[in-house]
Amino acid sequence: MRVRQPAVAGTFYAAEPDELGRQLDASFADARAHGDSDTTAAPKAIIVPHAGYIYSGPIAATGYRWLAAARDRITTVVLLGPSHRVPLRGLALPDVDAMATPLGLVPINAAGRDIVLQLPQVSVADAPHGVEHSLEVHLPFLQRALREFSVLPLVVGRASAEEVAEVIDAVWGGDETLIVVSTDLSHYHDHATAVKLDRATADAVEAGDPDRIDDMDACGAYPLRGLLVAAAGHGLRADTVDLRTSGETAGDRERVVGYGAFVLH
């Protein structure tokens, strides 16, 4: 079996299973304190951040809490995030059978892989996945939130919203399939500026308007815009369920990163 090993365990999150479990517990505890979730109607898609757990873990957990009603139903996760380190045109899948975390293996969804590889904007490339954190950091959250599931991991480079939406549409599936887009929001402004910028981005997400989201508004702007196009085609509405900065989770408010959690019904 070909396995993609963790690249950021021990940095973005704990490499030891028990300590990772405690980090997840803390993130979900903070999410519970921050706001309620609807435990009766799970979303079709969520948008969640991907920084180190000390920074964005509680905001990500706010989004993942909404999956409680579908814990046993969701068996496929289509996971899309940006390529931070390797230049990429289109979308890339890793050439592996599973992805490893300290909590165990997550199998690749082979059927979904075969479907999306029929599209010209999708390729197989290990380099963009090698040290990329935008997908990896979500796997332990998914392992905690769901039971048995497989993942279709897509690193997204430069691609039009329509190209990304075409990929999402191809594997949209039914209630068994969850779409997860991984993105942080504004980067390295002071807290007050970030709050203003991120609120404007959240308004654009809620309005379903990808044209109002610039590359500088979200590091995952490409997959985010693609999801909004796909969501419009399926009649989904996005709601903001958490919007905070690293200044609110890790203390320093002089140079922060913005994080948001959104659910799409």
Secondary structure, 3 states (H helix, E strand, C coil): CCEECCCCECCCECCCHHHHHHHHHHHHHHHHHHCCCCCCCCCCEEEECCCCHHHHHHHHHHHHHHHHHHCCCCCEEEEEEECCCCCCECEEECCCCEEEECCEEEEECHHHHHHHCCCCCEEECCHHHHCCCCCCCHHHHHHHHCCCCEEEEEEECECCHHHHHHHHHHCCCCCCEEEEEECCCCEEECHHHHHHHHHHHHHHHHHCCHHHCCCCCCCCHHHHHHHHHHHHHCCCCEEEEEEEEHHHHCCCCCCEEEEEEEEEC
